[in-house]
Amino acid sequence: MTMRNRPVSPHLQVYRPQITSILSITHRITGVALCGGAVLLTYWLMSATYGAESYANAQAILGSWFGRLVLFGVVFSLWFHLANGIRHLVWDTGRGLEMEQLRLSGLAVVAVSVVLTLVTFFAAYSVGG
């Protein structure tokens, strides 16, 4: 058997991360985070059905600094996943596929996600404290 010098497939050590690849990976991660958010929502709703003490415990957990940080991540995941999903729907029409448009739409997705997350949190905490 002789060893041949065959080229190997490109991998992460060869490619430089691009905004499209980073956003694709982030889209998948936020999808998983949304599953966790659904579990948290279910926990919160179920705690209300078990009575005032159970609901107060859930409110204490979700209202703690760590709970708010997790909720912030879930809300960001929701907005990011939605904005990036709309971006993918536009791509399905054959538009926005040029490199500069890909970069600009990716930056827009991140900006929209951050702004909507902050608006959601400011609105929620200005009303509910």
N, CA, C and O of each residue as an XYZ file, in Angstrom:
516
protein
N       0.846     -1.175      0.000
C       0.000      0.000      0.000
C       0.890      1.236      0.000
O       1.786      1.372      0.833
N       0.642      2.097     -0.907
C       1.387      3.347     -0.938
C       0.497      4.468     -0.418
O      -0.713      4.470     -0.641
N       1.105      5.408      0.269
C       0.385      6.574      0.788
C       0.335      7.626     -0.305
O       1.354      7.941     -0.920
N      -0.807      8.147     -0.536
C      -0.959      9.213     -1.518
C      -1.140     10.538     -0.802
O      -1.775     10.607      0.250
N      -0.586     11.573     -1.373
C      -0.782     12.916     -0.838
C      -2.059     13.502     -1.425
O      -2.032     14.220     -2.425
N      -3.147     13.191     -0.799
C      -4.437     13.690     -1.261
C      -4.807     14.935     -0.468
O      -4.492     15.037      0.718
N      -5.463     15.863     -1.109
C      -5.921     17.042     -0.349
C      -7.026     16.636      0.616
O      -7.833     15.752      0.328
N      -7.043     17.288      1.745
C      -8.091     17.028      2.736
C      -9.164     18.099      2.597
O      -8.921     19.180      2.060
N     -10.331     17.783      3.083
C     -11.419     18.756      3.031
C     -11.067     19.949      3.905
O     -10.454     19.792      4.961
N     -11.454     21.139      3.466
C     -11.216     22.322      4.309
C     -11.980     22.183      5.628
O     -13.047     21.571      5.674
N     -11.443     22.736      6.659
C     -12.056     22.639      7.982
C     -11.845     23.949      8.719
O     -11.381     24.927      8.132
N     -12.180     23.973      9.994
C     -12.147     25.217     10.763
C     -10.751     25.819     10.881
O     -10.621     27.027     11.082
N      -9.725     25.021     10.764
C      -8.368     25.559     10.845
C      -7.963     26.234      9.537
O      -6.995     26.995      9.501
N      -8.693     25.961      8.476
C      -8.374     26.540      7.176
C      -9.203     27.791      6.927
O      -8.680     28.809      6.476
N     -10.503     27.714      7.224
C     -11.399     28.818      6.938
C     -11.399     29.845      8.058
O     -11.306     29.512      9.239
N     -11.506     31.099      7.652
C     -11.676     32.194      8.603
C     -13.183     32.344      8.825
O     -13.940     32.337      7.854
N     -13.639     32.478     10.075
C     -15.083     32.614     10.305
C     -15.637     33.851      9.586
O     -15.034     34.924      9.605
N     -16.779     33.671      8.965
C     -17.463     34.757      8.276
C     -18.777     35.023      8.988
O     -19.264     34.182      9.744
N     -19.346     36.190      8.747
C     -20.581     36.541      9.444
C     -21.693     35.550      9.123
O     -22.515     35.244      9.988
N     -21.730     35.045      7.895
C     -22.787     34.096      7.545
C     -22.639     32.785      8.313
O     -23.634     32.208      8.752
N     -21.416     32.316      8.476
C     -21.227     31.066      9.212
C     -21.484     31.266     10.704
O     -22.067     30.399     11.355
N     -21.058     32.385     11.238
C     -21.290     32.667     12.665
C     -22.778     32.794     12.942
O     -23.275     32.259     13.933
N     -23.501     33.506     12.063
C     -24.943     33.658     12.266
C     -25.689     32.351     12.058
O     -26.715     32.120     12.697
N     -25.196     31.496     11.181
C     -25.822     30.193     10.989
C     -25.692     29.342     12.255
O     -26.655     28.713     12.694
N     -24.511     29.333     12.823
C     -24.290     28.586     14.064
C     -25.124     29.185     15.193
O     -25.726     28.455     15.981
N     -25.158     30.512     15.269
C     -25.933     31.185     16.311
C     -27.422     30.905     16.137
O     -28.141     30.766     17.126
N     -27.891     30.821     14.902
C     -29.296     30.513     14.648
C     -29.658     29.146     15.232
O     -30.726     28.979     15.822
N     -28.779     28.192     15.066
C     -29.025     26.853     15.614
C     -28.990     26.869     17.145
O     -29.808     26.223     17.800
N     -28.039     27.611     17.702
C     -27.930     27.705     19.164
C     -29.166     28.382     19.748
O     -29.686     27.944     20.773
N     -29.639     29.449     19.101
C     -30.819     30.131     19.627
C     -32.065     29.257     19.495
O     -32.988     29.372     20.301
N     -32.099     28.394     18.495
C     -33.206     27.447     18.395
C     -33.249     26.510     19.589
O     -34.319     26.214     20.121
N     -32.088     26.050     20.003
C     -32.000     25.191     21.196
C     -32.365     25.991     22.442
O     -33.059     25.486     23.325
N     -31.898     27.238     22.514
C     -32.211     28.095     23.668
C     -33.719     28.338     23.767
O     -34.264     28.440     24.866
N     -34.379     28.428     22.629
C     -35.830     28.625     22.647
C     -36.553     27.402     23.209
O     -37.609     27.530     23.830
N     -35.991     26.240     22.993
C     -36.562     25.031     23.616
C     -36.458     25.135     25.138
O     -37.398     24.802     25.860
N     -35.309     25.599     25.609
C     -35.148     25.829     27.049
C     -36.102     26.901     27.545
O     -36.641     26.795     28.646
N     -36.311     27.932     26.739
C     -37.260     28.981     27.103
C     -38.680     28.451     27.194
O     -39.451     28.888     28.049
N     -39.032     27.519     26.327
C     -40.361     26.902     26.390
C     -40.524     26.110     27.686
O     -41.603     26.090     28.278
N     -39.451     25.464     28.117
C     -39.491     24.736     29.393
C     -39.675     25.717     30.546
O     -40.455     25.460     31.463
N     -38.958     26.840     30.503
C     -39.108     27.862     31.549
C     -40.522     28.433     31.571
O     -41.100     28.623     32.641
N     -41.076     28.702     30.404
C     -42.444     29.215     30.335
C     -43.427     28.203     30.911
O     -44.348     28.567     31.642
N     -43.227     26.948     30.582
C     -44.087     25.891     31.117
C     -43.963     25.810     32.632
O     -44.964     25.667     33.333
N     -42.740     25.903     33.135
C     -42.516     25.894     34.591
C     -43.249     27.050     35.250
O     -43.909     26.870     36.274
N     -43.135     28.240     34.663
C     -43.764     29.421     35.242
C     -45.288     29.280     35.247
O     -45.941     29.583     36.245
N     -45.852     28.816     34.118
C     -47.302     28.637     34.046
C     -47.785     27.531     34.981
O     -48.821     27.668     35.631
N     -47.034     26.440     35.044
C     -47.420     25.344     35.938
C     -47.347     25.769     37.405
O     -48.163     25.341     38.220
N     -46.376     26.605     37.734
C     -46.267     27.052     39.123
C     -47.502     27.837     39.533
O     -47.904     27.795     40.696
N     -48.109     28.551     38.594
C     -49.326     29.299     38.905
C     -50.486     28.355     39.208
O     -51.361     28.689     40.006
N     -50.502     27.190     38.585
C     -51.600     26.255     38.826
C     -51.448     25.524     40.161
O     -52.418     24.977     40.686
N     -50.237     25.515     40.705
C     -50.009     24.821     41.970
C     -50.198     25.707     43.190
O     -49.994     25.253     44.315
N     -50.577     26.945     42.994
C     -50.891     27.799     44.125
C     -49.926     28.957     44.297
O     -48.919     29.080     43.599
N     -50.277     29.798     45.255
C     -49.553     31.054     45.473
C     -48.109     30.827     45.914
O     -47.212     31.546     45.475
N     -47.877     29.853     46.761
C     -46.511     29.609     47.249
C     -45.597     29.130     46.122
O     -44.459     29.584     46.002
N     -46.095     28.222     45.309
C     -45.321     27.724     44.179
C     -45.050     28.841     43.177
O     -43.946     28.944     42.642
N     -46.050     29.675     42.925
C     -45.884     30.786     42.005
C     -44.884     31.805     42.554
O     -44.072     32.340     41.799
N     -44.933     32.070     43.828
C     -43.986     33.002     44.449
C     -42.555     32.470     44.326
O     -41.621     33.239     44.095
N     -42.387     31.158     44.479
C     -41.054     30.570     44.309
C     -40.552     30.737     42.878
O     -39.390     31.080     42.659
N     -41.427     30.493     41.910
C     -41.041     30.653     40.498
C     -40.705     32.109     40.207
O     -39.731     32.393     39.509
N     -41.496     33.026     40.731
C     -41.228     34.448     40.540
C     -39.897     34.842     41.172
O     -39.156     35.650     40.612
N     -39.593     34.274     42.336
C     -38.319     34.577     42.992
C     -37.145     34.065     42.165
O     -36.119     34.734     42.046
N     -37.302     32.889     41.604
C     -36.214     32.319     40.783
C     -36.037     33.128     39.505
O     -34.926     33.542     39.175
N     -37.142     33.353     38.783
C     -37.047     34.065     37.513
C     -36.775     35.558     37.698
O     -36.297     36.219     36.776
N     -37.077     36.089     38.882
C     -36.828     37.501     39.160
C     -35.453     37.780     39.732
O     -35.075     38.941     39.890
N     -34.693     36.730     40.047
C     -33.334     36.924     40.561
C     -32.436     37.436     39.445
O     -32.824     37.432     38.277
N     -31.254     37.870     39.799
C     -30.340     38.389     38.764
C     -30.017     37.307     37.745
O     -29.929     37.586     36.549
N     -29.840     36.076     38.209
C     -29.535     34.987     37.291
C     -30.743     34.648     36.425
O     -30.608     34.406     35.226
N     -31.924     34.631     37.042
C     -33.147     34.372     36.284
C     -33.387     35.419     35.215
O     -33.787     35.095     34.096
N     -33.143     36.682     35.560
C     -33.301     37.751     34.572
C     -32.271     37.634     33.453
O     -32.571     37.928     32.296
N     -31.068     37.209     33.794
C     -30.035     37.000     32.771
C     -30.457     35.889     31.811
O     -30.294     36.016     30.597
N     -30.995     34.809     32.357
C     -31.481     33.709     31.518
C     -32.644     34.184     30.654
O     -32.695     33.878     29.463
N     -33.579     34.932     31.245
C     -34.701     35.456     30.469
C     -34.224     36.412     29.380
O     -34.775     36.426     28.279
N     -33.207     37.208     29.683
C     -32.629     38.102     28.679
C     -32.102     37.289     27.505
O     -32.318     37.651     26.348
N     -31.411     36.191     27.801
C     -30.891     35.317     26.753
C     -31.999     34.669     25.936
O     -31.878     34.532     24.718
N     -33.071     34.274     26.598
C     -34.195     33.652     25.892
C     -34.888     34.677     24.992
O     -35.247     34.371     23.855
N     -35.072     35.892     25.508
C     -35.711     36.939     24.709
C     -34.828     37.302     23.517
O     -35.330     37.483     22.408
N     -33.513     37.410     23.736
C     -32.607     37.657     22.612
C     -32.698     36.519     21.597
O     -32.732     36.756     20.390
N     -32.738     35.294     22.093
C     -32.845     34.137     21.193
C     -34.106     34.208     20.351
O     -34.092     33.896     19.160
N     -35.196     34.622     20.983
C     -36.457     34.733     20.252
C     -36.347     35.754     19.125
O     -36.688     35.453     17.980
N     -35.877     36.950     19.439
C     -35.778     37.999     18.420
C     -34.753     37.645     17.349
O     -34.986     37.883     16.164
N     -33.621     37.077     17.758
C     -32.592     36.717     16.780
C     -33.102     35.637     15.840
O     -32.941     35.733     14.623
N     -33.714     34.616     16.408
C     -34.204     33.499     15.602
C     -35.282     33.981     14.624
O     -35.327     33.541     13.476
N     -36.143     34.885     15.087
C     -37.180     35.432     14.217
C     -36.559     36.262     13.092
O     -36.885     36.063     11.922
N     -35.666     37.193     13.444
C     -35.059     38.068     12.426
C     -34.238     37.262     11.424
O     -34.316     37.509     10.220
N     -33.466     36.316     11.901
C     -32.658     35.506     10.997
C     -33.532     34.574     10.161
O     -33.197     34.274      9.016
N     -34.639     34.119     10.719
C     -35.579     33.305      9.952
C     -36.203     34.102      8.814
O     -36.385     33.582      7.714
N     -36.534     35.368      9.079
C     -37.054     36.235      8.017
C     -35.987     36.443      6.954
O     -36.291     36.454      5.761
N     -34.745     36.606      7.379
C     -33.624     36.736      6.435
C     -33.544     35.498      5.526
O     -33.333     35.617      4.319
N     -33.713     34.330      6.113
C     -33.692     33.090      5.324
C     -34.868     33.027      4.360
O     -34.721     32.537      3.240
N     -36.027     33.514      4.776
C     -37.176     33.533      3.876
C     -36.921     34.443      2.674
O     -37.324     34.128      1.555
N     -36.253     35.568      2.909
C     -35.893     36.452      1.797
C     -34.934     35.734      0.861
O     -35.062     35.839     -0.359
N     -33.986     35.016      1.413
C     -33.047     34.250      0.582
C     -33.788     33.224     -0.271
O     -33.399     32.964     -1.409
N     -34.848     32.646      0.274
C     -35.607     31.647     -0.479
C     -36.245     32.230     -1.728
O     -36.597     31.498     -2.653
N     -36.393     33.542     -1.753
C     -36.943     34.186     -2.954
C     -35.848     34.477     -3.975
O     -36.136     34.946     -5.076
N     -34.608     34.205     -3.623
C     -33.492     34.439     -4.537
C     -32.879     35.816     -4.407
O     -32.003     36.182     -5.190
N     -33.331     36.588     -3.423
C     -32.797     37.934     -3.232
C     -31.842     37.964     -2.044
O     -31.915     37.123     -1.148
N     -30.941     38.953     -2.056
C     -30.035     39.177     -0.938
C     -28.885     38.197     -0.852
O     -28.322     38.015      0.228
N     -28.521     37.567     -1.940
C     -27.495     36.524     -1.903
C     -26.105     37.012     -2.322
O     -25.158     36.225     -2.319
N     -25.962     38.283     -2.680
C     -24.644     38.813     -3.009
C     -23.878     39.051     -1.713
O     -24.480     39.302     -0.668
N     -22.573     38.973     -1.779
C     -21.741     39.011     -0.572
C     -21.990     40.259      0.282
O     -22.118     40.152      1.502
N     -22.059     41.418     -0.333
C     -22.271     42.644      0.442
C     -23.657     42.643      1.088
O     -23.807     43.080      2.228
N     -24.661     42.159      0.375
C     -26.007     42.067      0.935
C     -26.066     41.056      2.079
O     -26.773     41.268      3.064
N     -25.328     39.965      1.949
C     -25.268     38.970      3.021
C     -24.685     39.584      4.287
O     -25.200     39.382      5.387
N     -23.605     40.335      4.112
C     -22.950     40.972      5.268
C     -23.865     42.008      5.908
O     -24.014     42.039      7.129
N     -24.476     42.856      5.087
C     -25.344     43.907      5.622
C     -26.587     43.335      6.288
O     -27.001     43.815      7.343
N     -27.182     42.321      5.686
C     -28.374     41.726      6.300
C     -28.016     41.001      7.596
O     -28.818     40.967      8.529
N     -26.812     40.420      7.658
C     -26.369     39.790      8.901
C     -26.187     40.802     10.011
O     -26.602     40.571     11.147
N     -25.569     41.920      9.684
C     -25.411     42.987     10.678
C     -26.762     43.550     11.101
O     -26.962     43.890     12.267
N     -27.691     43.646     10.146
C     -29.039     44.122     10.464
C     -29.749     43.160     11.413
O     -30.440     43.593     12.336
N     -29.582     41.870     11.190
C     -30.201     40.870     12.070
C     -29.693     41.039     13.501
O     -30.481     41.019     14.447
N     -28.394     41.202     13.660
C     -27.821     41.369     14.998
C     -28.333     42.666     15.630
O     -28.728     42.673     16.796
N     -28.326     43.757     14.869
C     -28.777     45.045     15.399
C     -30.250     45.002     15.796
O     -30.621     45.461     16.876
N     -31.079     44.453     14.929
C     -32.510     44.360     15.227
C     -32.738     43.497     16.464
O     -33.577     43.825     17.303
N     -32.008     42.411     16.579
C     -32.165     41.508     17.731
C     -31.806     42.212     19.036
O     -32.525     42.096     20.029
N     -30.709     42.930     19.030
C     -30.274     43.641     20.243
C     -31.277     44.730     20.598
O     -31.679     44.849     21.756
N     -31.686     45.526     19.614
C     -32.622     46.624     19.877
C     -33.955     46.088     20.391
O     -34.479     46.599     21.381
N     -34.511     45.073     19.739
C     -35.802     44.532     20.180
C     -35.710     43.863     21.546
O     -36.668     43.905     22.318
N     -34.576     43.249     21.854
C     -34.395     42.667     23.183
C     -34.389     43.757     24.242
O     -35.045     43.623     25.275
N     -33.657     44.832     23.995
C     -33.606     45.937     24.960
C     -34.971     46.604     25.097
O     -35.387     46.934     26.207
N     -35.668     46.804     23.984
C     -37.009     47.396     24.040
C     -37.952     46.503     24.843
O     -38.735     46.992     25.657
N     -37.874     45.203     24.612
C     -38.722     44.264     25.353
C     -38.450     44.339     26.843
O     -39.387     44.374     27.640
N     -37.172     44.365     27.237
C     -36.844     44.404     28.659
C     -37.215     45.733     29.288
O     -37.733     45.764     30.404
N     -36.959     46.830     28.594
C     -37.340     48.133     29.150
C     -38.853     48.237     29.291
O     -39.350     48.766     30.285
N     -39.580     47.742     28.312
C     -41.044     47.776     28.375
C     -41.555     46.884     29.503
O     -42.453     47.276     30.248
N     -40.993     45.701     29.628
C     -41.450     44.768     30.660
C     -41.168     45.279     32.056
O     -42.008     45.140     32.946
N     -40.005     45.866     32.264
C     -39.634     46.290     33.615
C     -40.117     47.677     33.933
O     -40.119     48.059     35.103
N     -40.532     48.463     32.942
C     -41.136     49.760     33.259
C     -42.597     49.571     33.666
O     -43.146     50.367     34.427
N     -43.221     48.504     33.149
C     -44.617     48.223     33.493
C     -44.689     47.375     34.755
O     -45.432     47.692     35.684
N     -43.910     46.290     34.782
C     -44.051     45.329     35.873
C     -43.052     45.499     36.999
O     -43.244     44.923     38.071
N     -41.998     46.263     36.799
C     -41.015     46.484     37.849
C     -40.199     45.294     38.026
O     -39.305     45.278     38.872
